[in-house]
Amino acid sequence: MGIFGRKNNNDTAGVSVATVNPELAALSGVYTVDPSHTTIGFVARHAMVTNVKGSFLDFEGSLHLDGADPAKSNASIDVTMDSIDTGSADRDGHLKSADFFKTEEHPKMSFRSTRTEALGGDNYRITGDLTILGTTKPLTIDLEFNGVAKDPFGNERAGFEGKAELLRSEWGLTWNAALETGGVLVSDKIKLVFDISAIKQA
């Protein structure tokens, strides 16, 4: 995951040149996602009138940040699908079933980054391969770098916020129910939200 490119204000002819920000270049290294301070969430439209929010509670991920050459940076994350939590045990059970995630057959969801673009300021666009139900398709995440800090325990942390949208049907998640008033029970479009805290490894 390359996060260090900055837009050079001296670019000409509309060409954007990524330059390395010296302050951020110090972040170079391998980072581990801290599950206790990270949220991987989603939002789905329900019955055409309201949003249902949920998250995954069990996951692991790593980031390799290269400040000198952002193109060499990368990110990976693996999510345990059985850890889905929407605040309703019945709904969670349905989501784990054969109608949706088939968690016994497909216990993991994974993401592997393939490309990073600097959009200016602290904004970046990460493209990668998202695998759900054994189907792998590209996903684009808009990411904002939130800064760095050393916590009271001496850990060097980097923070990010991200968002993405996908059509669940493209990954084979097609279950639905028609409403008497028109429309369907669950939206095809799903919004993903990320709030990531990652710890630099020694």
DALINCOR-V820769 format. One record per residue. RES is the residue in one letter. SS is DSSP state (hx for helix, st for strand, lp for the rest). PSI is psi in degrees with one decimal (none if undefined). D_FIRST is the distance of its C-alpha to the first C-alpha in Angstrom with 2 decimals. Layout:
[[RES:SS:PSI:D_FIRST] [RES:SS:PSI:D_FIRST]]
This chain:
[[M:lp:105.8:0.00] [G:lp:123.5:3.81] [I:lp:8.9:6.28] [F:lp:-4.1:9.33] [G:st:138.7:10.98] [R:st:147.4:14.34] [K:st:128.9:17.06] [N:lp:120.1:20.02] [N:lp:-11.8:23.22] [N:lp:5.6:25.22] [D:lp:145.3:23.77] [T:lp:162.0:26.73] [A:lp:29.3:27.76] [G:lp:11.0:24.96] [V:lp:127.3:22.31] [S:lp:124.7:19.05] [V:lp:124.6:17.83] [A:st:125.1:14.52] [T:st:159.3:15.59] [V:st:125.3:14.23] [N:lp:118.7:15.40] [P:hx:-36.5:17.23] [E:hx:-42.7:16.97] [L:hx:-23.5:13.20] [A:hx:-26.1:13.11] [A:lp:-13.1:14.83] [L:lp:-10.4:11.83] [S:lp:134.0:10.80] [G:st:-173.6:11.14] [V:st:131.7:10.62] [Y:st:146.8:10.66] [T:st:130.9:12.50] [V:st:131.8:12.61] [D:lp:104.1:16.17] [P:hx:-30.5:18.00] [S:hx:-13.1:20.89] [H:hx:23.7:19.05] [T:lp:142.1:16.59] [T:st:128.0:17.72] [I:st:103.3:16.71] [G:st:172.6:19.46] [F:st:159.0:21.11] [V:st:129.7:24.07] [A:st:141.5:26.69] [R:st:132.0:29.86] [H:st:126.9:32.96] [A:lp:24.2:36.39] [M:lp:0.1:35.38] [V:lp:-15.6:36.08] [T:st:168.1:33.64] [N:st:137.9:30.11] [V:st:128.7:29.36] [K:st:147.6:26.37] [G:st:177.3:24.93] [S:st:170.3:22.15] [F:st:132.5:21.22] [L:lp:-15.4:22.32] [D:lp:116.9:21.21] [F:st:163.9:17.68] [E:st:146.8:15.43] [G:st:160.8:11.74] [S:st:151.4:9.61] [L:st:135.5:6.40] [H:st:108.9:6.53] [L:st:124.5:6.10] [D:lp:103.9:8.25] [G:lp:-29.4:10.34] [A:lp:-31.7:12.75] [D:lp:86.6:10.79] [P:hx:-29.1:7.45] [A:hx:-20.3:7.91] [K:hx:-5.0:7.87] [S:lp:153.9:4.48] [N:st:165.1:3.73] [A:st:148.6:4.95] [S:st:146.9:8.67] [I:st:143.0:11.51] [D:st:128.1:15.24] [V:st:132.7:17.76] [T:st:113.0:21.50] [M:hx:-27.3:23.23] [D:hx:-8.8:26.49] [S:hx:10.0:25.07] [I:st:140.2:25.15] [D:st:114.0:27.05] [T:lp:6.7:28.62] [G:lp:2.6:31.49] [S:lp:117.3:33.97] [A:hx:-39.3:34.80] [D:hx:-45.0:36.48] [R:hx:-41.4:33.61] [D:hx:-41.3:31.11] [G:hx:-39.2:33.52] [H:hx:-41.1:33.70] [L:hx:-29.8:29.93] [K:hx:-14.8:29.87] [S:lp:-178.2:32.80] [A:lp:-17.3:33.25] [D:lp:-28.1:33.23] [F:lp:-97.4:29.52] [F:lp:-12.0:27.03] [K:lp:56.9:29.53] [T:lp:-26.0:27.91] [E:lp:-35.7:30.44] [E:lp:-34.1:29.57] [H:lp:80.5:25.82] [P:lp:-15.3:24.77] [K:st:149.5:20.97] [M:st:137.5:18.36] [S:st:154.8:14.98] [F:st:133.6:11.61] [R:st:119.2:9.49] [S:st:148.7:6.67] [T:st:-17.5:8.32] [R:st:146.3:7.60] [T:st:137.8:6.33] [E:st:136.5:9.48] [A:st:126.4:10.87] [L:st:-2.1:13.83] [G:st:145.6:15.60] [G:lp:-133.7:16.07] [D:lp:20.6:13.42] [N:st:135.9:12.50] [Y:st:160.6:9.52] [R:st:121.7:9.43] [I:st:126.5:7.01] [T:st:140.0:9.18] [G:st:-176.2:9.71] [D:st:121.5:12.83] [L:st:126.6:14.62] [T:st:121.5:17.65] [I:st:135.9:20.65] [L:lp:30.9:24.20] [G:lp:0.2:23.29] [T:st:129.9:22.20] [T:st:124.8:18.83] [K:st:157.6:17.91] [P:st:146.4:15.05] [L:st:136.5:13.68] [T:st:129.6:12.23] [I:st:126.1:10.95] [D:st:124.9:11.82] [L:st:139.6:10.07] [E:st:129.5:11.93] [F:st:124.1:11.27] [N:st:-4.5:14.48] [G:st:-177.2:14.96] [V:st:157.1:15.63] [A:st:155.5:18.80] [K:st:121.8:20.77] [D:lp:173.0:22.52] [P:lp:-14.5:26.20] [F:lp:6.4:25.40] [G:lp:5.0:23.58] [N:lp:134.8:20.03] [E:st:120.4:17.34] [R:st:146.6:15.26] [A:st:140.1:12.36] [G:st:145.5:12.71] [F:st:148.0:11.14] [E:st:140.7:13.14] [G:st:163.3:12.42] [K:st:152.5:14.82] [A:st:163.3:15.47] [E:st:146.7:18.71] [L:st:161.1:19.97] [L:st:112.4:23.43] [R:hx:-27.2:24.16] [S:hx:-26.1:26.84] [E:hx:-18.0:24.40] [W:hx:15.5:23.48] [G:lp:10.3:27.20] [L:lp:83.5:27.58] [T:lp:-4.3:30.78] [W:lp:140.5:33.18] [N:lp:174.3:34.96] [A:lp:135.2:38.37] [A:st:145.6:40.38] [L:lp:145.8:41.76] [E:lp:-31.5:45.43] [T:lp:4.5:44.62] [G:lp:153.7:42.22] [G:lp:-169.1:38.52] [V:st:166.3:36.69] [L:lp:-40.6:35.81] [V:st:130.3:32.00] [S:st:148.3:29.83] [D:st:-37.8:27.88] [K:st:129.3:25.13] [I:st:134.0:22.88] [K:st:131.8:20.69] [L:st:140.7:17.67] [V:st:140.8:16.80] [F:st:137.1:14.29] [D:st:104.2:14.98] [I:st:131.9:12.71] [S:st:123.4:13.87] [A:st:138.9:12.19] [I:st:130.3:14.44] [K:st:133.8:13.93] [Q:lp:148.2:15.76] [A:lp:none:18.71]]
